[in-house]
Amino acid sequence: MGGQMAKSLSLNEEECLQQKKPSPKPSTKLWLAGIAFTIVIAALGYALSVVPGFDRVGPLACAIVIAVIYRQFFGYPEQIRQGIQFSAKRFLRFAIILYGLKLNIDVVLHQGMGLLIRDIGIIAFAIFMTVWLGKRLKADGTLSLLLGVGTGVCGAAAIAAVSPIIKAKDEDTAIGVGIIALVGTIFSITYTIIRPFLPLSDIQYGIWSGISLHEIAHVALAGAPAGQDALAIALLAKLGRVLLLIPLCFILMYWMQRKNAGKSGETKIEFPWFLIGFIFMSLFGSYVLGKSIPVSTGTLEGISIFTSFILTSAMVGLGLNVSLKDLRTKAARPLIAMLITSVLVSVVAYIII
């Protein structure tokens, strides 16, 4: 009897030891496979974006759509989750850092101060109106805030930058980016259609596009038909909004800390260190690159394409978290709030140009 009890205790001890052992880490091959998976779907998004019709939407939105469809038919690829999550998190931050090269601080501060004041007003209006309408429509608060920031500042890049600050879910980030890409494309095409009927000079039209449209790509799409001068002023106005992403992130950090102050179980807001990289790259691109360090236009364009591809790969990782069932129930009301806000932003921007 004693021997049987000792044997039983020994078996129990072995079971306890096995339970305490950490689960084995996924292999490097599976980790790389996850990263490769997001890159392949991103490439498919780029391929789809050259198809007539889809070329108006852009590769980022196309890749998210492919990722969402894959999730609905085949489920989440759990075996390579770690690599996918690496793309969703690390690639996203790396892309935001590289995105800083698109911002020429020197040009904005010396030539766009008047536009910068209008940009501040537009950003504040867009965020407030989207959040307020979201509350009135009983929409998801986090998604409404993300869409407000994306509408007011610079689309997908702004949503990606503020998501970790406000602790947004990955699926909310992906949904927000997808909605911004779709609505922004519709608005930019609408701008080009109605431009000949508006009592605006080319420069005024460029300012209107720059301070009201969602992403840099949307501003370029709408501004190009009005000529090089209109496009230049449109991009300048848009870059002012990109610059304002920096103080907005710090404001949101302060707001989140105040919001969570005194709440049990709430952790401190993690500082978005990638924002420091964004600022550094902005300063580097504004005052060093092309001046102290000569660089060709082709090289800068190549960096821009690489940045967009990395961001697209990250969005694939986020898009795989989206459930169409949740999308139908969760995104409709924030989408309505954002659409109304976008129309109002266009009207307000038209009045103040």
C-alpha positions, -999 to +999 in steps of 0.1 A: +000+000+000+028+024+010+046+017-023+014+025-043+009+057-024+045+067-030+042+059-067+009+080-069+026+109-052+055+106-076+032+107-106+014+138-091+047+155-087+056+148-123+022+162-135+028+194-114+062+198-129+049+194-164+022+220-158+048+244-145+070+240-175+066+270-199+049+261-232+075+257-260+081+287-281+071+286-317+100+277-341+119+304-360+105+288-392+069+294-381+078+329-369+093+337-403+063+320-420+039+344-402+059+374-414+061+360-449+023+354-449+016+391-442+041+402-469+025+379-495-010+392-488+004+427-489+019+420-523-015+406-535-031+438-523-006+458-544-014+435-574-051+439-569-047+477-567-036+480-603-069+464-615-092+491-629-117+501-602-095+488-574-068+513-584-089+540-569-090+523-535-053+517-531-031+487-520-036+492-483-074+488-484-071+460-510-047+441-487-070+445-457-100+432-477-080+401-488-069+395-451-105+399-438-119+375-465-091+350-458-101+351-421-138+344-428-131+314-451-100+298-435-100+312-400-070+327-382-037+308-390-029+300-354+004+281-361+021+313-374+004+337-351+036+350-335+050+361-369+017+377-379+016+396-346+052+407-351+042+422-385+011+438-369+030+454-341+066+459-351+061+466-388+034+491-378+058+511-356+086+509-381+064+522-408+053+552-386+089+560-380+097+560-417+066+580-424+083+609-407+105+613-438+073+625-456+071+655-433+092+685-442+090+705-410+111+734-424+087+739-453+056+737-431+070+762-406+083+787-431+056+786-458+025+770-442+019+789-409-014+803-422-025+769-433-013+754-400-038+775-381-067+763-403-053+727-399-057+730-361-093+741-365-101+712-389-085+686-367-103+697-335-136+699-354-132+665-370-124+647-338-150+665-317-178+660-343-170+623-349-169+615-312-200+635-305-220+620-334-207+586-323-222+591-289-255+603-303-257+572-325-246+549-297-215+538-317-184+522-304-164+550-287-129+538-294-136+532-331-153+566-334-123+583-318-100+565-343-121+576-372-122+611-359-084+612-357-080+596-391-104+621-407-088+651-390-051+643-393-037+619-419-058+588-423-042+554-417-009+567-403-027+588-377-050+558-367-019+536-364-001+561-343-028+567-317-041+531-315-016+520-289-020+552-269-058+547-265-054+509-262-075+502-292-081+466-303-063+453-334-096+447-351-107+483-344-075+496-359-079+475-390-116+485-394-108+522-389-080+521-416-102+502-440-131+527-436-107+557-439-092+543-471-126+537-487-143+570-477-112+590-485-111+576-520-148+584-526-143+619-514-111+625-535-128+613-566-159+634-558-136+665-555-121+660-590-156+656-605-171+688-589-139+709-593-149+725-626-182+736-612-167+753-581-160+791-580-125+785-568-091+793-582-066+764-586-047+775-555-079+778-534-090+744-546-056+730-536-059+745-501-094+731-498-082+696-507-052+698-484-071+708-453-101+685-457-092+652-474-082+622-453-048+609-465-018+623-484-026+599-513-062+613-514-049+649-515-025+640-543-053+623-562-077+652-559-050+680-563-032+667-594-059+676-619-057+713-609-021+716-618+014+716-601+008+748-581-025+735-567-010+702-559+020+718-541-002+740-519-025+710-512+004+688-501+017+717-480-016+720-462-018+683-457+018+682-442+007+707-416-019+682-404+007+655-404+029+677-382+001+682-358+000+644-352+029+649-328+012+672-303-021+653-307-004+621-295+009+638-264-026+653-257-042+619-260-016+604-237-024+631-211-061+625-216-058+587-211-037+592-180-064+615-165-091+592-176-075+561-159-063+580-128-076+563-097-091+533-115-081+500-099-064+476-123-055+502-148-019+503-160+000+534-169-001+545-205+030+531-223+050+559-239+049+555-277+086+555-283+081+551-321+068+587-320+103+598-310+115+579-341+089+597-362+101+631-349+137+622-355+131+611-391+111+642-397+140+664-385+165+642-404+145+645-436+139+682-432+174+694-423+199+667-433+186+645-461+191+662-494+212+690-479+242+676-459+235+642-475+227+643-512+199+619-522+181+615-555+144+618-560+142+582-571+157+571-537+132+591-518+104+576-539+118+541-532+118+548-495+082+560-497+071+529-515+089+507-490+072+525-461+038+520-477+045+483-482+056+478-446+025+496-434+004+475-457+020+443-443+012+455-408-024+461-417-027+426-430-018+413-395-045+436-380-070+427-407-068+390-398-084+399-365-115+413-381-147+392-380-173+402-406-201+395-381-185+420-357-179+444-386-216+445-395-226+451-359-198+474-348-187+495-378-220+507-392-227+535-367-191+548-365-191+548-403-222+570-404-207+594-379-175+596-399-194+602-432-214+630-417-182+645-402-163+642-435-191+661-453-191+688-426-153+691-427-155+697-465-181+724-459-162+741-431-129+739-451-146+754-481-158+783-460-125+791-444-102+790-474 
